Amino acid sequence: MGAVGDVLTVACGTELRRYRNHDTVRLLDLAGTTGPDALLNERYGLLFLRTWPQDAASVFSLQPADEPPHPCRRG
């Protein structure tokens, strides 16, 4: 897992996938603590790091990097 700007690269098996996220610095910082294993839900565009569900802050929304960015929904 790595990032350049707001584009995150995630290894899924042997495939590399690119997603856009508005807080890649925090995501990578937390991944450095929890480890690189994560659950990727492509249907809903979510990445869950290991501390979820105990820590709701470890869930990140993703957008495909090859599509134009759109505003994040914050609730």
LOLUM-662582 format. One record per residue (C-alpha): residue number from 1; x, y, z. Coordinates in steps of 0.001 Angstrom, whole numbers, padded with zeros to 6 digits. Layout:
! LOLUM-662582
     k         u         v         w
   NUM         X         Y         Z
...
//
This chain:
! LOLUM-662582
     k         u         v         w
     1    000000    000000    000000
     2    001332    003397   -000948
     3    000179    006816   -002116
     4    001182    009764   -004254
     5   -000922    012802   -003489
     6   -004526    011686   -003159
     7   -004055    008463   -005172
     8   -003656    005270   -003165
     9   -002216    002095   -004694
    10   -003440   -001153   -003140
    11   -002121   -004656   -003890
    12   -004963   -007154   -004366
    13   -003225   -010479   -004829
    14   -000891   -009916   -007782
    15   -002873   -006959   -009113
    16   -002260   -003307   -008248
    17   -005360   -001119   -008025
    18   -005467    002667   -007785
    19   -008021    004673   -005818
    20   -008519    008282   -004850
    21   -008893    009234   -001161
    22   -008978    012665    000497
    23   -006793    011619    003458
    24   -004061    009296    002200
    25   -001549    010630    004757
    26   -003737    009532    007689
    27   -004613    006266    005941
    28   -000941    005339    005437
    29   -000048    006459    008961
    30   -002730    004198    010443
    31   -001753    001338    008097
    32    001803    001721    009390
    33    000460    000980    012864
    34   -002037   -001763    012009
    35   -000080   -003450    009211
    36   -000730   -003644    005473
    37   -003597   -006171    005593
    38   -006970   -004587    004953
    39   -010425   -005481    003698
    40   -011330   -003836    000400
    41   -015035   -003588   -000415
    42   -015146   -002470   -004040
    43   -018926   -002535   -004245
    44   -019243    000281   -001703
    45   -015787    001833   -002241
    46   -014553    001222    001295
    47   -011234    000169    002779
    48   -011283   -001265    006308
    49   -008021   -001378    008252
    50   -007457   -003932    011023
    51   -008705   -001799    013909
    52   -012265   -001717    012526
    53   -014923   -002152    014007
    54   -013398   -000992    017312
    55   -012148    002199    015656
    56   -014555    003741    013163
    57   -011745    006071    012020
    58   -010093    003107    010310
    59   -012690    003019    007501
    60   -011786    004998    004381
    61   -013873    005832    001336
    62   -012295    005221   -002049
    63   -012996    006365   -005600
    64   -011472    004754   -008697
    65   -008425    006844   -009621
    66   -009170    006662   -013354
    67   -012533    008433   -012911
    68   -012939    012180   -012312
    69   -012948    012970   -008565
    70   -016211    013895   -006916
    71   -016852    015403   -003477
    72   -016724    013028   -000532
    73   -019889    012507    001456
    74   -019193    013251    005079
    75   -021839    012389    007594
//
